[in-house]
Amino acid sequence: MGPQAAIAGTGFIGRVHARSVHLAGAELAGVAASTPESARAAAAELGADRAFDSAEEMVRDPGIDVVHICTPNHLHLPLADAALEAGKHVICEKP
């Protein structure tokens, strides 16, 4: 099993990152979106193993190795801090 990646934010750029995760041979272990319902729909569409109810829940999951932050800019810092504190690798779409 390869690295377990998760994506916070499933809009346009989150979908680009999901494709990249698959192309890199990693597993898309989960996604989080603006609502749990949106996360479930995106997980099914993007081939993710799991939909998380929130990005905060996702970054705390011990099964996640790397978090892609593809949310609106103002949400980047708190999610990056939480993921780093949880010992995750972080890929942030832009500063």
C-alpha positions in Angstrom: 0.0 0.0 0.0 1.3 3.4 -0.9 1.0 6.7 0.9 -2.5 7.6 2.2 -3.4 11.0 0.8 -6.4 13.1 1.7 -7.8 16.3 0.2 -9.5 19.2 2.0 -11.5 21.1 -0.6 -13.0 19.3 -3.6 -13.6 22.2 -6.0 -11.7 22.6 -9.2 -8.2 22.5 -7.8 -9.1 19.7 -5.4 -10.1 17.6 -8.4 -6.7 18.4 -10.0 -5.0 17.2 -6.9 -7.1 14.0 -6.8 -6.0 13.2 -10.3 -2.4 13.8 -9.3 -2.7 11.6 -6.3 -3.9 8.7 -8.5 -1.3 9.3 -11.1 1.5 9.3 -8.5 0.4 5.9 -7.3 -0.8 7.0 -3.9 -4.2 6.1 -2.5 -6.8 8.8 -2.1 -7.9 7.7 1.3 -10.3 10.6 1.9 -11.7 13.9 1.1 -13.4 16.7 3.1 -15.6 19.4 1.6 -17.7 22.3 2.7 -20.4 19.9 3.9 -20.5 16.2 4.7 -22.9 15.7 1.8 -20.6 17.4 -0.6 -17.7 15.3 0.7 -19.7 12.1 0.2 -20.5 13.1 -3.4 -16.9 14.1 -4.1 -15.6 10.8 -2.6 -17.7 8.8 -4.9 -16.8 10.9 -8.0 -13.1 11.1 -7.2 -12.5 7.5 -6.1 -11.7 8.3 -2.5 -12.0 5.6 0.1 -13.8 7.9 2.6 -15.7 11.1 3.0 -14.8 13.0 6.2 -17.4 15.2 7.9 -14.8 18.0 8.3 -11.2 18.8 7.3 -10.3 18.9 11.0 -11.5 15.3 11.5 -9.6 14.3 8.4 -6.2 15.8 9.5 -6.5 14.0 12.9 -7.1 10.6 11.3 -4.1 8.4 12.0 -4.4 6.6 8.7 -3.7 9.7 6.6 -0.1 10.4 5.7 -0.3 13.5 3.6 -3.0 16.3 3.4 -3.6 18.4 0.3 -5.1 21.7 1.3 -7.2 22.9 -1.6 -9.6 25.1 0.3 -10.2 28.9 0.0 -7.1 30.8 1.0 -8.3 32.0 4.4 -8.6 28.4 5.6 -5.1 27.4 4.6 -3.2 28.3 7.8 -5.5 26.7 10.4 -5.7 23.5 8.4 -1.9 23.4 7.7 -1.2 24.0 11.3 -3.6 21.3 12.4 -2.2 18.8 9.9 1.5 19.6 10.8 0.7 19.3 14.5 -0.9 15.8 13.7 2.4 14.8 12.1 1.1 14.9 8.5 3.0 16.0 5.4 1.2 19.0 3.9 0.7 20.1 0.3 -0.8 23.5 0.2 -2.3 24.8 -3.1 -0.9 28.3 -2.6 0.2 30.4 0.3 
